[in-house]
Amino acid sequence: MTAIDTAQIQAMSAQDVRALADRLEADEYPTPFAGLQDWHLLRAIAYENPELVEPYLHLLEFEDCDES
């Protein structure tokens, strides 16, 4: 996984975030790690520019799961 650059995050537009969210929604990644990388990027954007991620917060929330 590559490091997330703060300048990259600050340069992202609403359209970039929408495309990222669309990829996460589709969940058609070649490996789980590719999806996880996008998830971490969306999470980082939420810290830097929360207004851009607000419509996609559901993608960052964890669902309760029963591990029993």
VEXNUDREN-47661 format. One record per residue: chain; x, y, z of N, C-alpha, C, CB in turn; residue number from 1. Coordinates in steps of 0.001 Angstrom, whole numbers, plus 524288, in hexadecimal, padded with zeros to 5 digits. Glycine has a CB too. Example, Ala and Ser with C-alpha at 12.3 -4.5 7.8 and 13.67 -1.06 7.14 Angstrom:
2
A  83386  7E9C6  81E78  8300C  7EE6C  81E78  83390  7F31C  81E78  82C2C  7EE87  82356  1;
A  83232  7F736  81BA8  83566  7FBDC  81BE4  83264  8001E  81EBE  83704  7FDAA  8165D  2;
// end
This chain:
68
A  80354  7FB6A  80000  80000  80000  80000  80381  804D3  80000  7FC37  7FFFF  804CA  1;
A  801FD  808BE  7FD06  80500  80D8E  7FCCC  8032B  81152  800F6  80494  8100F  7F769  2;
A  806B6  814BF  80291  8055B  818B0  80676  801B6  81CB7  80402  80A55  81B5C  808AB  3;
A  7FE40  81EB2  80734  7FA92  822A7  80559  7FD00  827FF  80645  7F525  8222D  80828  4;
A  7FD76  82B02  80225  7FFE8  83025  80248  7FBD1  8344C  8037C  802AD  83157  7FD0F  5;
A  7FCF2  837A6  80749  7F950  83BD1  808CD  7F82B  83F70  80435  7FB8C  83EFA  80D66  6;
A  7FC18  84090  8010E  7FB39  843F2  7FC7E  7F76B  84166  7F8AC  80071  84526  7F9B6  7;
A  7F7D2  83C42  7F810  7F438  8395F  7F4A7  7EEA4  839EB  7F6A7  7F5C6  83385  7F454  8;
A  7EE02  83976  7FBBE  7E8CE  839DC  7FE1A  7E69B  83F53  7FD59  7E901  8387D  803F6  9;
A  7E9B5  84345  7FE47  7E7E3  848A5  7FDD8  7E6A0  84A23  7F83D  7EBEF  84C55  80006  10;
A  7E8FB  84781  7F47E  7E80C  848B5  7EEFD  7E32E  845FA  7ECD9  7ECC6  8472A  7EBC4  11;
A  7E0D6  84289  7EFE3  7DC5C  83F93  7EDF3  7D77B  842F6  7EDB2  7DB5C  83AD1  7F167  12;
A  7D4B7  84263  7E96B  7CFD8  84547  7E89E  7CB3B  841E0  7EA41  7CF44  84705  7E2D1  13;
A  7C6AF  84431  7EA3C  7C1EE  84142  7EB74  7C121  83CDA  7E77C  7BD21  844EF  7EB84  14;
A  7C295  83DC5  7E294  7C210  839C0  7DE8C  7C5D2  8353A  7DF95  7C314  83C19  7D918  15;
A  7CA8E  83676  7E163  7CE54  8325A  7E2AE  7CC48  82EF0  7E722  7D3A6  834C3  7E42D  16;
A  7CA10  83178  7EB0E  7C7FF  82E96  7EF8E  7C34A  82B4E  7EDE0  7C672  83268  7F408  17;
A  7C00F  82D6B  7EA74  7BB90  82A74  7E87C  7BD6A  82594  7E592  7B827  82DE7  7E4D9  18;
A  7C178  82615  7E25B  7C38E  82196  7DF7E  7C5C4  81D84  7E348  7C7D3  8235C  7DB9B  19;
A  7C862  81F4C  7E750  7CA73  81BCB  7EB55  7C602  818E8  7EE10  7CDB9  81EDE  7EF5B  20;
A  7C1F6  81BC2  7EF89  7BD6F  81966  7F221  7BAAB  81595  7EE82  7B99A  81DA4  7F3F5  21;
A  7BA57  816E3  7E980  7B7DE  81351  7E5BC  7BAE5  80E2C  7E564  7B789  815E6  7E047  22;
A  7C01A  80E80  7E56B  7C346  809B9  7E555  7C248  80670  7EA37  7C923  80B16  7E4E8  23;
A  7C205  80919  7EEB8  7C106  80646  7F396  7BB9E  803CB  7F396  7C195  809F0  7F843  24;
A  7B7D0  80697  7F190  7B27E  8047D  7F146  7B248  7FFAE  7EDBA  7AEAE  808B4  7EF46  25;
A  7B4F1  7FFEE  7E947  7B4DD  7FB9B  7E590  7B7B8  7F6D2  7E7BE  7B756  7FD4C  7E061  26;
A  7BBC1  7F7B8  7EADB  7BEB2  7F38A  7ED73  7C061  7EF4F  7E999  7BB6B  7F11B  7F1D0  27;
A  7C2A9  7F101  7E540  7C481  7ED5A  7E142  7CA6F  7EDC5  7E0B6  7C1CD  7EE6D  7DBF1  28;
A  7CD20  7ED38  7E506  7D2C9  7EDB1  7E521  7D54E  7E869  7E3FE  7D4A4  7EFD1  7EA71  29;
A  7D9E0  7E880  7E191  7DC88  7E392  7E063  7DE67  7E0C0  7E559  7E12D  7E497  7DCC7  30;
A  7DF8C  7E3C0  7E96B  7E12E  7E172  7EE69  7DE9C  7E485  7F2D4  7E74C  7E177  7EEFD  31;
A  7DE09  7E22B  7F75A  7DBE1  7E510  7FBD2  7DF43  7E9BB  7FD52  7DB4A  7E172  80081  32;
A  7E458  7E946  7FC5D  7E7D7  7ED7F  7FDD9  7E70A  7F261  7FA87  7ED6E  7EBB3  7FD70  33;
A  7E57A  7F1C2  7F5AB  7E461  7F640  7F250  7DFAB  7F93F  7F46A  7E364  7F479  7EC9A  34;
A  7DBB3  7F675  7F612  7D724  7F8FF  7F865  7D881  7FB99  7FD8C  7D2C5  7F50E  7F937  35;
A  7DBCA  7F910  80096  7DD64  7FB46  80596  7E07C  80051  804D2  7E0A5  7F74F  808A8  36;
A  7E398  80087  800B6  7E694  80543  7FF8D  7E2DF  809D4  7FE68  7EA4C  80454  7FADD  37;
A  7DED1  808E9  7FB48  7DAFA  80D04  7FA35  7D813  80E92  7FF2E  7D712  80B30  7F604  38;
A  7D6D6  80AB3  80275  7D416  80BD6  8075F  7D76F  80F59  80ADC  7D2B2  806B1  80A4A  39;
A  7DC84  80E2E  80B37  7E009  8116F  80E5B  7E07D  816F1  80C13  7E57B  80EE5  80EB3  40;
A  7E07F  8174E  806F7  7E0B4  81C75  80477  7DBCA  81F91  805BA  7E159  81BE8  7FE7E  41;
A  7D738  81D20  8055E  7D25B  81FDF  806AD  7D257  82191  80C60  7CD99  81C63  8058E  42;
A  7D452  81E46  80FBA  7D4A4  81F8C  81546  7D853  82431  8163A  7D67D  81AC2  81863  43;
A  7DCBA  8244B  8137C  7E062  828A3  813FA  7DDF0  82DB4  81202  7E56F  82777  810F9  44;
A  7DB0B  82D5E  80DC8  7D85B  831FB  80BBE  7D46A  833F1  80FBE  7D59E  830BE  8067E  45;
A  7D1CE  83062  81273  7CDED  831EB  81664  7D05F  83527  81ABB  7CB50  82D18  818B6  46;
A  7D53D  83418  81C00  7D7F0  8372B  8200B  7D988  83C87  81E07  7DCC4  8343F  82202  47;
A  7DB40  83CC8  8191C  7DD26  841B3  816E5  7D8C2  84529  814CE  7E0FE  84094  81290  48;
A  7D4FC  842CF  81221  7D0B2  845A5  80F9F  7CB88  842D2  810AA  7D1AA  8462D  809A3  49;
A  7C999  84302  81570  7C4EC  83FF6  816BB  7C02B  84141  81365  7C391  840C7  81C55  50;
A  7BFD3  84606  8117B  7BB44  84785  80E58  7BB1A  84483  8092E  7BB54  84D6D  80D45  51;
A  7BFA4  842FF  80720  7BFB7  84000  8023D  7BDD7  83A6A  80307  7C533  83FF5  7FFEF  52;
A  7BE87  83858  807AD  7BD4F  832DB  808BA  7B7E8  8322B  80B24  7C168  83085  80C51  53;
A  7B599  8366A  80CD4  7B096  8360B  80FA0  7AC8B  83299  80CE0  7AE55  83B70  8105A  54;
A  7ABCC  8330B  807BF  7A7DD  82FB1  8053C  7A94E  829E1  80532  7A703  8317F  7FFB2  55;
A  7AE2B  828A7  8067C  7B00E  82348  8060E  7B1B2  820FF  80B50  7B499  8230D  8024C  56;
A  7B007  82368  80F8C  7B190  82189  814BA  7AFE9  81BE4  815B1  7AF3C  82506  818E6  57;
A  7ABBB  81A49  8133F  7A9FB  814DC  813FC  7AE23  810F5  81241  7A4E9  813E1  810F4  58;
A  7B1A1  81288  80EC4  7B5C7  80F0C  80D01  7BA11  80E6C  81114  7B818  8110D  807F6  59;
A  7BA4B  81204  814CA  7BE54  811D1  818D2  7BC6D  80F58  81DE1  7C050  81739  819EC  60;
A  7B766  80EC6  81E68  7B546  80C9E  8233A  7B5DC  806B9  82343  7AF86  80E25  823E3  61;
A  7B6EB  804C6  827DE  7B75E  7FF19  82889  7B217  7FCEC  82A0B  7BB89  7FDAE  82CB6  62;
A  7B0CC  7F892  827CC  7ABFA  7F5E5  82938  7AD25  7F233  82DB2  7A99B  7F2E8  8247C  63;
A  7A965  7F1B4  8313A  7AA00  7EDE9  83561  7AA0A  7E873  83304  7A59A  7EE78  8397C  64;
A  7AD58  7E534  83516  7AD65  7DFDB  83339  7AD9D  7DC26  837E6  7B210  7DEEB  82F7D  65;
A  7AB4C  7D7CE  83730  7AB2E  7D3D0  83B3C  7AF45  7CFC3  839F0  7A5B0  7D14A  83BBC  66;
A  7B362  7CF98  83D0E  7B7AB  7CC09  83BEA  7B6EF  7C6B8  83E79  7BCC2  7CE66  83DAA  67;
A  7B27A  7C5C2  840C7  7B1AF  7C0B3  8434A  7AF69  7BCB2  83F94  7AE2A  7C147  847F7  68;
// end
